[in-house]
Amino acid sequence: MITLNTPAPVAHAGLLGLGVFRPERIVTNDEICQKIDSNDEWIQERSGIIERRHADAHETVVTMATAAALAAIADAGISPEQLDMVMIATVTHRYQTPSAAVEVAAAIGAVNAAAIDSSAACAGFCYGLGIADGMIRSGVAKYILLIGAEKLSEIVNFEDRGTAFLFADGAGAVIVGPTQAQGIGPTIWGADGTQLDAIIMEPDVFTAERTGNPSVLTMQGQQVFRWAVEQMGDACMQALTAAGVSVADLAAFVPHQANNRITDALVKQLNLPDHVAIARDIQYSGNTSAASVPLALARLRENGEVKSGDLVLLVGFGAGLVHAAQVALVP
Ligand SMILES: CC(C)(COP(=O)(O)OP(=O)(O)OC[C@H]1O[C@@H](n2cnc3c(N)ncnc32)[C@H](O)[C@@H]1OP(=O)(O)O)[C@@H](O)C(=O)NCCC(=O)NCCS
C-alpha cells in the first residue's frame, strides 16, 4: 500500500497581529431616521447603536480588507510573502467568483498564498479562526491572514425599519501563526439550517440598481434575538471549558456586535466578574457582521482595556443560523 507524506505538525498556534479599517463616513441615527419611522432614542435603547460607519462608493470589501490586512501584517511583523493563505469571511463581496481573497492577496503582495472566501455570516471570523488554528497546527500552513470584511450598507434596504439602523461597514484582520504556547482555544461551533429564513440575503433587482450589489437582506429580528440569548451563553461556556479556563481568567468578552441587549443577557448568563471588559463597539460601528469581532477586539486594545497576552472570549453568531466561539490570547 502507498503511504503518503503529511506536513510536519506544529504544537501551537495563536494570533500574531491585528489590524482594522473603519470607513470615514459617520452615519447618525438621525440620518437613518430620515427614511424610517423611528428615532435616535429608540435605536439607542433597543440596540445600543449611537452611530455607525458607511463606506463610500470607492470603498469596497476588497479595499477595506486590504487596508485591514496591511495593518495586521505590520502589527505581526511579518512580510506578505510569508503568508500561505488569505482567507476572507464576507457575505457582501459583489462577485460569486473570483473571490475577494484573490484580489486582496494580489493587492498586498501575498504571492505565495492560497486565497479563499468563506461564508458564515456574522460567525465568519470565529469560524475562520477555528479553521486557521487547525491548519497551522496540522502543518498545512505556517502563516494565515484571516479577514472579516463587510459592506452591508450595499445590501440593506434603508426603508426597512427592522434592519436599516443595524448594519454597517468595516474590516478587521488577524495574522494566525505558530506560537510558543497555544493562543487559540478549541472552537465550539454549529449550524442550524432549519432557521435559514431568520436572516437571508436574496437576489433583488432594486438593490442591484441602487448599489450594484445583487442582493438584499431581510431578518426576523425577534427570532434571531431569542436564539442568540437562548443558545450563545452555552456555546461560550463550552468554549471556556474546552480550553480549560474559567471566566476569572478572562480580560475581556468580545461577542459579535449584534445588539447590546444580547450582549447584556450573555454577560449575565456567564456571570462575568467585574474585571472583565465588555466589547461594546456596536455603539460606534453598528453590526458589521464578519468584521465585528476583530473590530471590537481592536477597539479594546486601542483603548488599553486589553493588552497583548490577555485572554479574551470570542463568539460569533448569525445567518444560517450559525455560531462559533473560542477563547484566544490578544496579539
Ligand atoms: C432588530 C431588533 C433591534 C428589534 O428590536 P425588538 O425589541 O426585537 O423590536 P420588536 O421587533 O419586538 O418591536 C418592538 C416594537 O418596536 C417597533 N419597532 C420596530 N422597529 C422599530 C424602529 N426601528 N423604530 C421604532 N420602533 C420600531 C415595532 O413595531 C414594535 O412595536 P409594537 O410593540 O407597537 O408592535 C432586535 O430584534 C434585534 O436586535 N434582533 C437581533 C438582530 C441580530 O442580532 N441580527 C444580526 C444577527 S447577525
The ligand as an SDF file (V2000), in Angstrom:
LIG
                    3D

 48 50  0  0  0  0  0  0  0  0999 V2000
  -33.9390   44.2780   15.4140 C   0  0  0  0  0  0  0  0  0  0  0  0
  -34.1790   44.4860   16.8980 C   0  0  0  0  0  0  0  0  0  0  0  0
  -33.2730   45.5740   17.4490 C   0  0  0  0  0  0  0  0  0  0  0  0
  -35.6170   44.9130   17.1150 C   0  0  0  0  0  0  0  0  0  0  0  0
  -35.8310   45.1320   18.4820 O   0  0  0  0  0  0  0  0  0  0  0  0
  -37.0560   44.4520   19.2230 P   0  0  0  0  0  0  0  0  0  0  0  0
  -37.0330   44.9430   20.5940 O   0  0  0  0  0  0  0  0  0  0  0  0
  -36.9930   42.9810   18.9710 O   0  0  0  0  0  0  0  0  0  0  0  0
  -38.2560   45.0910   18.4520 O   0  0  0  0  0  0  0  0  0  0  0  0
  -39.5900   44.3750   18.0310 P   0  0  0  0  0  0  0  0  0  0  0  0
  -39.4250   43.8290   16.6760 O   0  0  0  0  0  0  0  0  0  0  0  0
  -40.0390   43.4530   19.1370 O   0  0  0  0  0  0  0  0  0  0  0  0
  -40.5650   45.5960   18.0120 O   0  0  0  0  0  0  0  0  0  0  0  0
  -40.9690   46.2640   19.2050 C   0  0  0  0  0  0  0  0  0  0  0  0
  -41.7920   47.4590   18.8230 C   0  0  0  0  0  0  0  0  0  0  0  0
  -40.9320   48.4380   18.2310 O   0  0  0  0  0  0  0  0  0  0  0  0
  -41.4100   48.7510   16.9170 C   0  0  0  0  0  0  0  0  0  0  0  0
  -40.2360   48.9590   16.0870 N   0  0  0  0  0  0  0  0  0  0  0  0
  -39.5740   48.0650   15.3140 C   0  0  0  0  0  0  0  0  0  0  0  0
  -38.5400   48.6470   14.7120 N   0  0  0  0  0  0  0  0  0  0  0  0
  -38.5480   49.9370   15.1010 C   0  0  0  0  0  0  0  0  0  0  0  0
  -37.7440   51.0440   14.8280 C   0  0  0  0  0  0  0  0  0  0  0  0
  -36.6580   50.9620   14.0140 N   0  0  0  0  0  0  0  0  0  0  0  0
  -38.0400   52.2190   15.4230 N   0  0  0  0  0  0  0  0  0  0  0  0
  -39.0780   52.3490   16.2450 C   0  0  0  0  0  0  0  0  0  0  0  0
  -39.8930   51.3300   16.5370 N   0  0  0  0  0  0  0  0  0  0  0  0
  -39.6340   50.1400   15.9820 C   0  0  0  0  0  0  0  0  0  0  0  0
  -42.2390   47.5770   16.4940 C   0  0  0  0  0  0  0  0  0  0  0  0
  -43.1900   47.9450   15.5360 O   0  0  0  0  0  0  0  0  0  0  0  0
  -42.8650   47.1510   17.7980 C   0  0  0  0  0  0  0  0  0  0  0  0
  -43.9600   47.9980   18.0710 O   0  0  0  0  0  0  0  0  0  0  0  0
  -45.2700   47.3940   18.7440 P   0  0  0  0  0  0  0  0  0  0  0  0
  -44.8420   46.8860   20.0770 O   0  0  0  0  0  0  0  0  0  0  0  0
  -46.1650   48.5810   18.8040 O   0  0  0  0  0  0  0  0  0  0  0  0
  -45.7380   46.3060   17.8330 O   0  0  0  0  0  0  0  0  0  0  0  0
  -33.9340   43.1780   17.6750 C   0  0  0  0  0  0  0  0  0  0  0  0
  -34.9340   42.2490   17.3770 O   0  0  0  0  0  0  0  0  0  0  0  0
  -32.6170   42.5680   17.4070 C   0  0  0  0  0  0  0  0  0  0  0  0
  -31.5850   43.1550   17.6470 O   0  0  0  0  0  0  0  0  0  0  0  0
  -32.6100   41.2950   16.9230 N   0  0  0  0  0  0  0  0  0  0  0  0
  -31.3980   40.5780   16.6770 C   0  0  0  0  0  0  0  0  0  0  0  0
  -30.7790   41.1210   15.4680 C   0  0  0  0  0  0  0  0  0  0  0  0
  -29.4930   40.4880   15.1910 C   0  0  0  0  0  0  0  0  0  0  0  0
  -28.7900   40.1200   16.0610 O   0  0  0  0  0  0  0  0  0  0  0  0
  -29.2250   40.4020   13.9160 N   0  0  0  0  0  0  0  0  0  0  0  0
  -27.9950   40.0390   13.4000 C   0  0  0  0  0  0  0  0  0  0  0  0
  -27.5270   38.7590   13.8330 C   0  0  0  0  0  0  0  0  0  0  0  0
  -26.1850   38.5620   12.8380 S   0  0  0  0  0  0  0  0  0  0  0  0
  1  2  1  0
  2  3  1  0
  2  4  1  0
  2 36  1  0
  4  5  1  0
  5  6  1  0
  6  7  2  0
  6  8  1  0
  6  9  1  0
  9 10  1  0
 10 11  2  0
 10 12  1  0
 10 13  1  0
 13 14  1  0
 14 15  1  0
 15 16  1  0
 15 30  1  0
 16 17  1  0
 17 18  1  0
 17 28  1  0
 18 19  1  0
 18 27  1  0
 19 20  2  0
 20 21  1  0
 21 22  1  0
 21 27  2  0
 22 23  1  0
 22 24  2  0
 24 25  1  0
 25 26  2  0
 26 27  1  0
 28 29  1  0
 28 30  1  0
 30 31  1  0
 31 32  1  0
 32 33  2  0
 32 34  1  0
 32 35  1  0
 36 37  1  0
 36 38  1  0
 38 39  2  0
 38 40  1  0
 40 41  1  0
 41 42  1  0
 42 43  1  0
 43 44  2  0
 43 45  1  0
 45 46  1  0
 46 47  1  0
 47 48  1  0
M  END
$$$$
